[in-house]
Amino acid sequence: MGAQAVQIVGALLILAGFVAAQAGLLRAESRPYLWLNLLGAVILTADAWRGRQWGFVMLEGVWALVSAWGLVRGRRVR
């Protein structure tokens, strides 16, 4: 049950950002949106790595890297 809870938390973080963006509450370039995506993706990447689910490691790892890149890029623009 513990591993399932970790996966649910990671998924909920990503989904919260997605739903908020679709509802017009967050912009996809906003720091809160990118942080939700980064944290959720890092959690899911670590869990997938532990379970040796390499396709999900790639998917979530890239998701995390792109989110982190967006945060760094946003900081440079300011």
mmCIF file of the C-alpha atoms, coordinates in Angstrom:
data_MODEL
# 
_entry.id   MODEL 
# 
loop_
_atom_site.group_PDB 
_atom_site.id 
_atom_site.type_symbol 
_atom_site.label_atom_id 
_atom_site.label_alt_id 
_atom_site.label_comp_id 
_atom_site.label_asym_id 
_atom_site.label_entity_id 
_atom_site.label_seq_id 
_atom_site.pdbx_PDB_ins_code 
_atom_site.Cartn_x 
_atom_site.Cartn_y 
_atom_site.Cartn_z 
_atom_site.occupancy 
_atom_site.B_iso_or_equiv 
_atom_site.pdbx_formal_charge 
_atom_site.auth_seq_id 
_atom_site.auth_comp_id 
_atom_site.auth_asym_id 
_atom_site.auth_atom_id 
_atom_site.pdbx_PDB_model_num 
ATOM 1  C CA . MET A 1 1  ? 0.000  0.000  0.000   1.00 0.00 ? 1  MET A CA 1 
ATOM 2  C CA . GLY A 1 2  ? 2.900  2.393  0.688   1.00 0.00 ? 2  GLY A CA 1 
ATOM 3  C CA . ALA A 1 3  ? 4.216  2.230  -2.883  1.00 0.00 ? 3  ALA A CA 1 
ATOM 4  C CA . GLN A 1 4  ? 0.719  2.861  -4.210  1.00 0.00 ? 4  GLN A CA 1 
ATOM 5  C CA . ALA A 1 5  ? 0.389  5.920  -1.955  1.00 0.00 ? 5  ALA A CA 1 
ATOM 6  C CA . VAL A 1 6  ? 3.672  7.326  -3.297  1.00 0.00 ? 6  VAL A CA 1 
ATOM 7  C CA . GLN A 1 7  ? 2.484  6.819  -6.888  1.00 0.00 ? 7  GLN A CA 1 
ATOM 8  C CA . ILE A 1 8  ? -0.853 8.459  -6.115  1.00 0.00 ? 8  ILE A CA 1 
ATOM 9  C CA . VAL A 1 9  ? 0.842  11.501 -4.549  1.00 0.00 ? 9  VAL A CA 1 
ATOM 10 C CA . GLY A 1 10 ? 3.128  11.898 -7.576  1.00 0.00 ? 10 GLY A CA 1 
ATOM 11 C CA . ALA A 1 11 ? 0.251  11.542 -10.005 1.00 0.00 ? 11 ALA A CA 1 
ATOM 12 C CA . LEU A 1 12 ? -1.951 13.944 -8.040  1.00 0.00 ? 12 LEU A CA 1 
ATOM 13 C CA . LEU A 1 13 ? 0.746  16.628 -8.134  1.00 0.00 ? 13 LEU A CA 1 
ATOM 14 C CA . ILE A 1 14 ? 1.035  16.413 -11.912 1.00 0.00 ? 14 ILE A CA 1 
ATOM 15 C CA . LEU A 1 15 ? -2.729 16.216 -12.369 1.00 0.00 ? 15 LEU A CA 1 
ATOM 16 C CA . ALA A 1 16 ? -3.328 19.182 -10.069 1.00 0.00 ? 16 ALA A CA 1 
ATOM 17 C CA . GLY A 1 17 ? -1.138 21.343 -12.290 1.00 0.00 ? 17 GLY A CA 1 
ATOM 18 C CA . PHE A 1 18 ? -2.799 20.038 -15.444 1.00 0.00 ? 18 PHE A CA 1 
ATOM 19 C CA . VAL A 1 19 ? -6.339 20.587 -14.147 1.00 0.00 ? 19 VAL A CA 1 
ATOM 20 C CA . ALA A 1 20 ? -5.450 24.058 -12.858 1.00 0.00 ? 20 ALA A CA 1 
ATOM 21 C CA . ALA A 1 21 ? -3.984 24.982 -16.258 1.00 0.00 ? 21 ALA A CA 1 
ATOM 22 C CA . GLN A 1 22 ? -7.019 23.669 -18.111 1.00 0.00 ? 22 GLN A CA 1 
ATOM 23 C CA . ALA A 1 23 ? -9.327 25.584 -15.752 1.00 0.00 ? 23 ALA A CA 1 
ATOM 24 C CA . GLY A 1 24 ? -7.375 28.782 -16.404 1.00 0.00 ? 24 GLY A CA 1 
ATOM 25 C CA . LEU A 1 25 ? -6.111 28.992 -12.828 1.00 0.00 ? 25 LEU A CA 1 
ATOM 26 C CA . LEU A 1 26 ? -2.430 28.512 -13.738 1.00 0.00 ? 26 LEU A CA 1 
ATOM 27 C CA . ARG A 1 27 ? -0.419 29.236 -16.859 1.00 0.00 ? 27 ARG A CA 1 
ATOM 28 C CA . ALA A 1 28 ? 1.758  26.420 -18.190 1.00 0.00 ? 28 ALA A CA 1 
ATOM 29 C CA . GLU A 1 29 ? 4.771  28.760 -17.840 1.00 0.00 ? 29 GLU A CA 1 
ATOM 30 C CA . SER A 1 30 ? 4.022  29.654 -14.217 1.00 0.00 ? 30 SER A CA 1 
ATOM 31 C CA . ARG A 1 31 ? 6.331  28.596 -11.416 1.00 0.00 ? 31 ARG A CA 1 
ATOM 32 C CA . PRO A 1 32 ? 3.567  26.829 -9.412  1.00 0.00 ? 32 PRO A CA 1 
ATOM 33 C CA . TYR A 1 33 ? 2.589  24.762 -12.465 1.00 0.00 ? 33 TYR A CA 1 
ATOM 34 C CA . LEU A 1 34 ? 6.198  23.821 -13.188 1.00 0.00 ? 34 LEU A CA 1 
ATOM 35 C CA . TRP A 1 35 ? 6.884  22.994 -9.525  1.00 0.00 ? 35 TRP A CA 1 
ATOM 36 C CA . LEU A 1 36 ? 3.840  20.695 -9.363  1.00 0.00 ? 36 LEU A CA 1 
ATOM 37 C CA . ASN A 1 37 ? 5.057  18.927 -12.497 1.00 0.00 ? 37 ASN A CA 1 
ATOM 38 C CA . LEU A 1 38 ? 8.651  18.702 -11.303 1.00 0.00 ? 38 LEU A CA 1 
ATOM 39 C CA . LEU A 1 39 ? 7.811  17.306 -7.873  1.00 0.00 ? 39 LEU A CA 1 
ATOM 40 C CA . GLY A 1 40 ? 5.280  14.829 -9.207  1.00 0.00 ? 40 GLY A CA 1 
ATOM 41 C CA . ALA A 1 41 ? 7.608  13.641 -11.961 1.00 0.00 ? 41 ALA A CA 1 
ATOM 42 C CA . VAL A 1 42 ? 10.569 13.231 -9.591  1.00 0.00 ? 42 VAL A CA 1 
ATOM 43 C CA . ILE A 1 43 ? 8.447  11.114 -7.247  1.00 0.00 ? 43 ILE A CA 1 
ATOM 44 C CA . LEU A 1 44 ? 7.197  8.946  -10.113 1.00 0.00 ? 44 LEU A CA 1 
ATOM 45 C CA . THR A 1 45 ? 10.681 8.666  -11.652 1.00 0.00 ? 45 THR A CA 1 
ATOM 46 C CA . ALA A 1 46 ? 12.157 7.439  -8.374  1.00 0.00 ? 46 ALA A CA 1 
ATOM 47 C CA . ASP A 1 47 ? 9.335  4.940  -7.904  1.00 0.00 ? 47 ASP A CA 1 
ATOM 48 C CA . ALA A 1 48 ? 9.683  3.667  -11.490 1.00 0.00 ? 48 ALA A CA 1 
ATOM 49 C CA . TRP A 1 49 ? 13.465 3.369  -11.042 1.00 0.00 ? 49 TRP A CA 1 
ATOM 50 C CA . ARG A 1 50 ? 12.954 1.325  -7.900  1.00 0.00 ? 50 ARG A CA 1 
ATOM 51 C CA . GLY A 1 51 ? 10.605 -0.974 -9.801  1.00 0.00 ? 51 GLY A CA 1 
ATOM 52 C CA . ARG A 1 52 ? 12.891 -1.120 -12.864 1.00 0.00 ? 52 ARG A CA 1 
ATOM 53 C CA . GLN A 1 53 ? 10.137 0.164  -15.125 1.00 0.00 ? 53 GLN A CA 1 
ATOM 54 C CA . TRP A 1 54 ? 12.435 1.756  -17.664 1.00 0.00 ? 54 TRP A CA 1 
ATOM 55 C CA . GLY A 1 55 ? 9.772  3.163  -19.976 1.00 0.00 ? 55 GLY A CA 1 
ATOM 56 C CA . PHE A 1 56 ? 8.255  5.079  -17.083 1.00 0.00 ? 56 PHE A CA 1 
ATOM 57 C CA . VAL A 1 57 ? 11.694 6.162  -15.891 1.00 0.00 ? 57 VAL A CA 1 
ATOM 58 C CA . MET A 1 58 ? 12.247 7.693  -19.320 1.00 0.00 ? 58 MET A CA 1 
ATOM 59 C CA . LEU A 1 59 ? 8.797  9.302  -19.475 1.00 0.00 ? 59 LEU A CA 1 
ATOM 60 C CA . GLU A 1 60 ? 8.829  10.790 -15.986 1.00 0.00 ? 60 GLU A CA 1 
ATOM 61 C CA . GLY A 1 61 ? 12.546 11.587 -16.061 1.00 0.00 ? 61 GLY A CA 1 
ATOM 62 C CA . VAL A 1 62 ? 12.136 13.664 -19.201 1.00 0.00 ? 62 VAL A CA 1 
ATOM 63 C CA . TRP A 1 63 ? 8.994  15.252 -17.716 1.00 0.00 ? 63 TRP A CA 1 
ATOM 64 C CA . ALA A 1 64 ? 11.043 16.262 -14.653 1.00 0.00 ? 64 ALA A CA 1 
ATOM 65 C CA . LEU A 1 65 ? 13.940 17.593 -16.745 1.00 0.00 ? 65 LEU A CA 1 
ATOM 66 C CA . VAL A 1 66 ? 11.656 19.681 -18.958 1.00 0.00 ? 66 VAL A CA 1 
ATOM 67 C CA . SER A 1 67 ? 9.883  21.096 -15.896 1.00 0.00 ? 67 SER A CA 1 
ATOM 68 C CA . ALA A 1 68 ? 13.220 21.938 -14.269 1.00 0.00 ? 68 ALA A CA 1 
ATOM 69 C CA . TRP A 1 69 ? 14.398 23.554 -17.517 1.00 0.00 ? 69 TRP A CA 1 
ATOM 70 C CA . GLY A 1 70 ? 11.240 25.675 -17.566 1.00 0.00 ? 70 GLY A CA 1 
ATOM 71 C CA . LEU A 1 71 ? 11.933 26.843 -14.015 1.00 0.00 ? 71 LEU A CA 1 
ATOM 72 C CA . VAL A 1 72 ? 15.547 27.735 -14.823 1.00 0.00 ? 72 VAL A CA 1 
ATOM 73 C CA . ARG A 1 73 ? 14.571 29.437 -18.083 1.00 0.00 ? 73 ARG A CA 1 
ATOM 74 C CA . GLY A 1 74 ? 11.878 31.430 -16.304 1.00 0.00 ? 74 GLY A CA 1 
ATOM 75 C CA . ARG A 1 75 ? 14.405 32.621 -13.753 1.00 0.00 ? 75 ARG A CA 1 
ATOM 76 C CA . ARG A 1 76 ? 16.741 33.834 -16.514 1.00 0.00 ? 76 ARG A CA 1 
ATOM 77 C CA . VAL A 1 77 ? 13.982 35.780 -18.253 1.00 0.00 ? 77 VAL A CA 1 
ATOM 78 C CA . ARG A 1 78 ? 13.254 37.802 -15.132 1.00 0.00 ? 78 ARG A CA 1 
# 
